């Protein structure tokens, strides 16, 4: 009788865990226990843009103090506004922007992503290949934070990037860990979201370690794109199974060298 009762209790506990809702940050992006094929990649403009970037780099070396101040005042993640001291004519700057707007996502590696729930009430994205670092993160839904081997990543401002930003137009949530000790500084960021007008989700991860004098000891960056269902629509199985068309999004290369 006791054994039978114990089995019932275990069954109820297991059912309760299984029935727990997926945290809001994953809704519409992943399903629990369902593998998703993603791609690690970079967003790059046509190579013709390099000649304009080279001119800006040369101008920056001529007046380092001004360029640093000018870059610091500009909106991060988008091309710097026009200034004749950038070393470009207005026509050249217009050509640069035109090339910037042609940037595309270039896949480097296919990976698998799987949303799992642990018995401790945390969630993780088990990831393969070059994205395996993501597997070390644990999301505590009650606290709304991620835990990594470095420490606790706390929620910061939501992301609402426009079409001119490095990765294109997308929205998402972001978490950050930052710690400074006598040995140096450690930074870690994790963001997850979706492109505004494309059927893809997005994960952006970065981990940095700097020495006390500012030397980079570690700088790991990941951009992972994965297909999702179009928001607000329920398609028949045959239509939903179609492979999404390639998407154009924005790159890591910007006017700031």
C-alpha positions as CSV (number, residue, x, y, z in Angstrom):
1,X,0.0,0.0,0.0
2,X,2.8,2.4,0.9
3,X,4.6,1.6,-2.3
4,X,1.4,2.2,-4.3
5,X,0.9,5.6,-2.6
6,X,4.6,6.6,-3.2
7,X,4.2,5.8,-6.9
8,X,1.1,8.0,-7.1
9,X,2.9,10.9,-5.4
10,X,5.9,10.5,-7.8
11,X,3.5,10.5,-10.8
12,X,1.7,13.6,-9.6
13,X,5.0,15.5,-9.1
14,X,6.2,14.4,-12.5
15,X,3.0,15.5,-14.1
16,X,3.2,18.9,-12.3
17,X,6.7,19.5,-13.6
18,X,5.7,18.5,-17.2
19,X,2.6,20.8,-17.1
20,X,4.6,23.9,-16.1
21,X,4.3,26.5,-18.7
22,X,7.2,27.5,-20.9
23,X,8.6,30.9,-19.7
24,X,7.4,33.9,-21.7
25,X,10.8,34.6,-23.2
26,X,10.7,31.3,-25.1
27,X,7.0,31.3,-26.2
28,X,6.7,31.4,-29.9
29,X,10.3,30.6,-30.4
30,X,10.7,27.1,-29.0
31,X,8.6,24.2,-27.8
32,X,9.7,22.2,-24.9
33,X,11.6,19.1,-25.9
34,X,11.4,19.9,-29.7
35,X,14.7,20.2,-31.5
36,X,15.2,23.2,-33.8
37,X,17.9,23.5,-36.4
38,X,19.7,26.9,-36.3
39,X,22.6,28.5,-37.9
40,X,25.6,30.3,-36.5
41,X,26.5,33.2,-38.7
42,X,27.6,36.7,-39.4
43,X,25.8,39.6,-41.0
44,X,28.0,41.1,-43.7
45,X,27.7,43.8,-46.4
46,X,29.1,43.4,-49.9
47,X,32.9,43.4,-50.0
48,X,32.8,46.7,-52.0
49,X,32.2,48.5,-48.7
50,X,35.8,47.8,-47.6
51,X,37.2,50.7,-49.6
52,X,35.0,53.2,-47.7
53,X,35.8,51.6,-44.3
54,X,39.5,51.9,-45.1
55,X,39.1,55.7,-45.8
56,X,37.4,56.1,-42.4
57,X,40.1,54.2,-40.6
58,X,42.7,56.4,-42.2
59,X,40.8,59.5,-41.1
60,X,40.4,58.1,-37.6
61,X,44.2,57.6,-37.3
62,X,44.8,61.3,-38.3
63,X,42.6,62.6,-35.5
64,X,42.1,59.9,-32.9
65,X,40.9,62.2,-30.1
66,X,38.1,63.6,-32.3
67,X,37.1,60.2,-33.7
68,X,36.8,58.6,-30.3
69,X,34.6,61.5,-29.0
70,X,32.5,61.4,-32.2
71,X,32.0,57.6,-32.0
72,X,31.1,57.8,-28.3
73,X,28.2,60.2,-29.0
74,X,26.8,58.2,-31.8
75,X,24.0,55.6,-31.5
76,X,25.7,52.2,-31.0
77,X,25.2,49.5,-33.6
78,X,24.4,51.7,-36.6
79,X,26.6,53.7,-39.1
80,X,28.1,56.9,-37.8
81,X,26.3,60.0,-39.0
82,X,27.9,61.9,-41.8
83,X,30.8,64.3,-41.0
84,X,33.4,65.5,-43.5
85,X,36.1,64.6,-41.0
86,X,35.3,60.9,-41.6
87,X,37.3,61.1,-44.8
88,X,34.3,60.5,-47.1
89,X,32.6,62.9,-49.5
90,X,28.8,63.0,-49.3
91,X,28.6,60.9,-52.5
92,X,30.9,58.3,-51.0
93,X,29.0,58.3,-47.7
94,X,25.7,57.7,-49.7
95,X,27.4,54.8,-51.5
96,X,28.5,53.4,-48.2
97,X,25.0,53.5,-46.8
98,X,23.6,51.8,-49.9
99,X,26.1,48.9,-49.5
100,X,25.3,48.7,-45.8
101,X,21.6,48.3,-46.7
102,X,22.5,45.2,-48.8
103,X,24.0,43.3,-45.9
104,X,23.0,39.6,-45.5
105,X,23.2,36.8,-43.0
106,X,26.0,34.4,-43.9
107,X,25.7,31.0,-42.2
108,X,28.9,29.4,-41.0
109,X,27.7,26.3,-39.1
110,X,24.4,24.5,-38.5
111,X,23.6,23.7,-34.9
112,X,20.7,22.1,-33.0
113,X,18.8,23.8,-30.2
114,X,16.6,22.1,-27.7
115,X,14.6,23.7,-24.9
116,X,14.7,21.6,-21.7
117,X,13.3,21.9,-18.2
118,X,15.2,20.7,-15.2
119,X,13.7,19.3,-11.9
120,X,15.0,22.4,-10.2
121,X,12.6,24.6,-12.0
122,X,15.1,26.1,-14.4
123,X,15.2,26.0,-18.2
124,X,18.1,25.6,-20.6
125,X,18.8,25.5,-24.3
126,X,20.9,22.5,-25.0
127,X,23.0,23.4,-28.0
128,X,25.5,21.6,-30.3
129,X,28.7,22.6,-32.1
130,X,29.8,26.2,-31.8
131,X,26.7,27.1,-29.9
132,X,27.4,24.7,-27.0
133,X,28.3,27.6,-24.7
134,X,24.6,28.3,-24.5
135,X,24.1,25.0,-22.8
136,X,25.8,26.3,-19.7
137,X,23.1,28.9,-19.1
138,X,20.1,28.2,-16.9
139,X,17.0,30.4,-16.8
140,X,15.2,30.7,-13.5
141,X,11.7,31.7,-14.5
142,X,10.6,32.8,-11.0
143,X,13.5,35.2,-10.6
144,X,13.6,36.1,-14.3
145,X,17.4,35.7,-14.4
146,X,20.0,33.5,-16.2
147,X,22.7,31.7,-14.3
148,X,26.1,31.0,-15.9
149,X,29.4,29.7,-14.6
150,X,30.4,33.3,-14.2
151,X,27.4,34.3,-12.1
152,X,23.9,35.8,-12.4
153,X,22.9,37.6,-15.6
154,X,20.2,40.2,-14.7
155,X,17.6,41.5,-17.0
156,X,18.3,44.9,-18.6
157,X,16.4,47.1,-21.1
158,X,14.5,45.3,-23.8
159,X,15.9,45.4,-27.4
160,X,14.0,47.3,-30.1
161,X,16.5,47.6,-33.0
162,X,15.6,49.4,-36.2
163,X,16.4,48.4,-39.8
164,X,19.7,50.3,-39.8
165,X,21.2,48.4,-36.8
166,X,23.9,45.8,-37.1
167,X,21.5,42.8,-37.0
168,X,18.5,44.5,-38.7
169,X,15.1,45.2,-37.3
170,X,14.3,42.9,-34.3
171,X,12.9,42.9,-30.8
172,X,14.0,40.9,-27.8
173,X,15.0,40.6,-24.2
174,X,18.5,40.9,-22.8
175,X,20.4,39.9,-19.7
176,X,23.9,41.0,-18.5
177,X,26.6,39.9,-16.0
178,X,29.5,42.2,-15.1
179,X,32.1,41.8,-12.5
180,X,35.4,43.6,-11.8
181,X,38.1,42.2,-9.5
182,X,41.7,42.7,-8.9
183,X,42.4,40.3,-11.8
184,X,40.3,42.2,-14.3
185,X,36.8,42.6,-15.7
186,X,34.3,40.0,-16.9
187,X,31.3,40.7,-19.0
188,X,28.6,38.4,-20.3
189,X,25.4,39.2,-22.3
190,X,22.6,37.0,-23.6
191,X,19.7,38.2,-25.7
192,X,16.9,36.4,-27.4
193,X,14.1,37.6,-29.7
194,X,12.8,37.7,-33.2
195,X,13.1,39.6,-36.4
196,X,10.3,42.0,-37.0
197,X,9.3,41.1,-40.5
198,X,11.0,37.7,-41.0
199,X,10.1,34.2,-39.8
200,X,13.3,33.8,-37.8
201,X,14.2,33.9,-34.1
202,X,17.6,35.2,-32.9
203,X,20.0,34.5,-30.1
204,X,23.0,36.9,-29.5
205,X,25.6,35.9,-26.9
206,X,28.9,37.6,-25.9
207,X,31.5,36.9,-23.2
208,X,34.5,39.0,-22.6
209,X,37.4,39.0,-20.1
210,X,39.7,42.0,-19.8
211,X,42.9,42.3,-17.9
212,X,43.5,45.2,-15.4
213,X,45.1,47.2,-18.2
214,X,42.3,46.5,-20.7
215,X,43.9,43.7,-22.7
216,X,41.3,41.3,-24.1
217,X,41.9,37.8,-22.6
218,X,38.6,36.4,-24.0
219,X,36.1,37.7,-26.5
220,X,33.5,35.1,-27.7
221,X,30.5,36.2,-29.8
222,X,27.7,34.2,-31.1
223,X,24.8,35.1,-33.4
224,X,22.4,32.2,-33.9
225,X,19.4,32.4,-36.3
226,X,16.6,29.8,-36.2
227,X,13.2,29.5,-38.0
228,X,9.9,30.1,-36.2
229,X,6.3,30.2,-37.2
230,X,5.0,33.5,-38.5
231,X,3.5,35.4,-35.6
232,X,-0.3,35.6,-35.6
233,X,-1.0,33.0,-38.2
234,X,-1.8,29.3,-38.0
235,X,-0.9,27.6,-41.3
236,X,-1.9,24.1,-42.5
237,X,0.7,21.5,-41.8
238,X,1.8,21.4,-45.5
239,X,2.4,25.2,-45.6
240,X,4.0,25.3,-42.2
241,X,6.5,22.7,-43.3
242,X,7.9,24.9,-46.1
243,X,11.4,26.1,-45.7
244,X,11.4,29.9,-45.0
245,X,13.0,32.0,-47.7
246,X,16.5,33.5,-47.0
247,X,16.4,36.7,-44.9
248,X,18.5,39.8,-45.2
249,X,19.6,41.2,-41.9
250,X,22.5,43.4,-40.8
251,X,26.2,42.9,-40.1
252,X,28.9,43.3,-37.6
253,X,30.8,45.6,-39.9
254,X,30.1,49.3,-39.3
255,X,31.6,52.6,-40.2
256,X,33.4,52.7,-36.9
257,X,36.7,50.8,-37.4
